[in-house]
Amino acid sequence: MTSTIEISAAIVAGIVVVVIGLLVALFRAMWRVAEPNEALIISGLRHKQHEDAGESLGFKIVTGHGTLVIPGVQVVRRLSLDLRESELQIACVTQQGIPVHIKGVVIYKVGDDFASIANAARRFLDQQDRMDARIQQVFAGHLRAICGSLTVEDLIRERDKLTEATRGASGTEMEKLGLIVDSLQIQEIDDPTGYIDNLSKPHAAVVQRDARIAQAQADQQATQSEQEAAALKAQAQRDSKIKQAGYQAEVDQAAAQAKQAGPLADAVARQKVVAEETKIVELDAHKKEQELLVTVRRPADAAAYEKTTLASAQRDADIAAAEARAKQIELQAQADATRVKLAADADSQKTKMLGEADGAAIRARGTAEGEAITARGLAEAAAIKARADALAQNQEAVIAQELAEHWPAIVEAASKAFNNIDQMIVMNGAEGVTEIMGKVLTQGVAGLQLARNLLARAKAGADVTTPTATNGDGAVVRPPAVTEQQ
């Protein structure tokens, strides 16, 4: 039973917590708070008339506190109450017909009263980003109208008047828009025609002239004052330096005398000390000189004498050795010259003997060659003579012998006519072949008959001259003339 009660209590507690959570969430979803720089515009239900507005708006305005909003029934939108800034760049024409460019800035905001908030909400709630463009159009029209009633001099000298006139002219329209102007500043007035610059030039020239005159006068007075002050300063410095130099001379003289007294006494005492020290130094020097004479000079002289003696002996030995080498070289040169001369004589004798031997051999070889030529000529002459005699006695036998010796060549020459024939057709068979071979062989007989006819003609003509030959002694050997008979 106790457990059931506890469970029921827990369930109830949970339900209560959930309900409370839902209520809190619902409250937070319905509660809207207006920030200090904004106004809540709540629409959706009929609202009572605002005292400040003076009329029934049909929507609720909340500033600076929170309010409940029914989701799905009411709509909440926010209207910013922050300051806004809009730059003005407007081209105007003055009363004189001179164009000018005016640059300025307008600082404005939505009014804090409910009437201004209501007017601004009706006109700019969904177009808050276009408020600057609307303000520029409003002020541009008023500035052009005001500038058209003023001169350039008025615009330059009375900017406050231009500002107040512009704010006064746009006040009604700004009130209808629910806006108030916190500040309107005219920053620059530009003149593209140069009218403003020309207005300032005479005044600038006068000011510049007065400034230069004042500066020149000030420079003159300053220069004069500086020169006078410099002269007085130089005179004072001169007098001061003269007095300082006199005082310094007296001080230096007294200081020099005071300084000289001590050094003079020190110098006299030092002089005596130096004289005694000089004597001591002279004695020490004499002592050292004697010690050097005994310990250094005499041993050095002995060593120098020893080295001189040894050097002289070495020099004499070197001279003797050099003379001996020179004599040896001279004898060697004479011996070499004699040997070269003997070798040259031997070579000359050998060359002479070889020349004589070569000459004898050449002469012997020439003699042998001459004798051989003579013998060969005599043999040829004898052979020619024998052939001539044989030809004269029996011509036919000689010719027949020659033909017999050259018969193969004659037949070969005759058969060359058939070398270029690839195929030869013999019409009459074996008789034709025999006839062809007979013609070839009969060419030799025709040649024999031709040789006989030539010999007969030669016999009828002049005698045949035989060639000449020389013997070994240079004598001409002429074989006897040979005559041929047919």
Buried (B, 14 or more C-beta within 10 A) or exposed (E): EEEEEEEEEEEEEEEEEEEEEEEEEEEEEEEBEBEEEBBBBBBBEEBEEBEEBEEEBEBBBBBEEEBEBEEEEBEBEBBBBEEBEBEBEBBBEBEEEBBBEBBBEBEBBBBEBBBBBBBBBEBBBEEBEEBBEBBBEBBBBBBBEBBEEBBBEBBBEBBEEBBEBBBEBBEEBBBEBBBBBEEBEBEEBEBEEEBBEEBEEEEEEEEEEEEEEEEEEEEEEEEEEEEEEEEEEEEEEEEEEEEEEEEEEEEEEEEEEEEEEEEEEEEEEEEEEEEEEEEEEEEEEEEEEEEEEEEEEEEEEEEEEEEEEEEEEEEEEEEEEEEEEEEEEEEEEEEEEEEEEEEEEEEEEEEEEEEEEEEEEEEEEEEEEBEEBBEEBBEBBEEBBEEBEBBBEEBEEBBEEEBEEEBEEBEEEBEEEEEEEEEEEEEEEEEEEEEBEEEBEEBBEEBBEEBEEEBBEBBEEEEEEBEEBBBBEEEEBEBEEBEBEE
